[in-house]
C-alpha cells in the first residue's frame, strides 16, 4: 500500500475516532450497570482504531505503540471471550521488548 493511501486511511480514521470517543465519553454506563458491556464495545472500537493508526503509520512500526494497542484490545476483549485467556496473553506482549 502506498503512503498516500495510508495517509488517507489514517485521516479517515481520525474522524471515526472522534465520533466513537464522543459516544464513549458520553455513555452513562458504570461498571455495575446493565449497559457496561455496551460501553466496553465502544472502548474496544476506540482501541482498534488506535491499532489501525499504529499499523498504517508510514515508516517502521513503533513497537511500543503496537504493544500498548494490543494490550488494550486483548484486555477489553477478554470480557467478551472470557475462556480464551486473552488477558493472560497480554503478559507475553512485553516480554523481551
C-alpha positions, 0 to 999 in steps of 0.5 A, a space after each residue: 500500500 502506498 503512503 498516500 493511501 495510508 495517509 488517507 486511511 489514517 485521516 479517515 480514521 481520525 474522524 471515526 475516532 472522534 465520533 466513537 470517543 464522543 459516544 464513549 465519553 458520553 455513555 452513562 454506563 458504570 461498571 455495575 450497570 446493565 449497559 457496561 458491556 455496551 460501553 466496553 464495545 465502544 472502548 474496544 472500537 476506540 482501541 482498534 482504531 488506535 491499532 489501525 493508526 499504529 499499523 498504517 503509520 508510514 515508516 517502521 512500526 513503533 513497537 511500543 505503540 503496537 504493544 500498548 494497542 494490543 494490550 488494550 484490545 486483548 484486555 477489553 476483549 477478554 470480557 467478551 471471550 472470557 475462556 480464551 485467556 486473552 488477558 493472560 496473553 497480554 503478559 507475553 506482549 512485553 516480554 523481551 521488548 
